Amino acid sequence: MKRYFTLLILLIFLAFPCIFLLSSCSSNQKSLVLATTTSVQDSGLLDYLLPQFEKDTGIKVKVIAKGTGEALEIAKRGDADCLLVHSEEQELEFIKEGYGIKRYKVMYNDFVIVGPRSDPSNVKQKAYNDPLKAFELIKNSNSTFISRGDESGTHQREKSLWKKLNVEPDWRNYIVAGLGMGQVLSMANEKKAYTLTDRGTYLSMKDQLDLEIVCEKSPILINQYSLIMLNPEKIKFKQEEARILIDWFISEKGQKLIGEFGVDKFKQPLFIPNAGR
């Protein structure tokens, strides 16, 4: 028994330096927090890009996926190191208020209106390239419409369309979800409703949905995504890691990977790289 106890103590003694070394290596790994939108996460883009970024740079990225409005607030509180968002007006206001110092275009896709295959508002036939008329048809027919309702970039674009129509979307079947894009698409599918979505998230979920695109390819539906470098004079964040992330996303390699995402499965990219344009 004494010999066994002595051997156990020896093994623990020998193992301790290894445990300490592993712990030290783990704690020394660089990391950052990226506050971004649910559409970028739900589309699968970050699951595709970030392992390669970590391999190239050694930096681990923790993702907080919220609507753009909430992502901006997270950064204002100092709980993120970088932003990847898609609401130009909100982004420019964020920079104007002194929280960011530069906005970098990274990629774009577009918004589309999707709805049930029965298309009760007859949007596809009457307003396939006209989102304003599409919204008007949906409201006037009292069809079910699911709104993100979360101050995200998608919600901001939806609100801007209603504003252009001078319409308050308050009819009985207008539902404010307060949810991310993937959840809203699932909800629209369940309720046989219309909704505004980014094309990337819709395509990534298309096989799980009985929804089809009823309105698309309008200039007012272009959906730009940008990275924002925060202001170190106003927010405490990991400047070096944030700079490396931005440089990688707008680099030739990062842009190439973005442009390739989705091509194999959907025969088209889910996002179009446009850094520096």
PyMOL commands that set and color helices and strands:
alter all, ss='L'
color gray80, all
select helices_A, chain A and resi 2-28+38-42+45-57+68-76+88-96+123-126+131-140+153-165+181-191+199-208+219-221+239-250+252-260+263-266
alter helices_A, ss='H'
color red, helices_A
select strands_A, chain A and resi 31-37+60-66+82-85+100-116+145-147+174-176+194-198+211-215+222-230+272-273
alter strands_A, ss='S'
color yellow, strands_A
deselect
rebuild
show_as cartoon
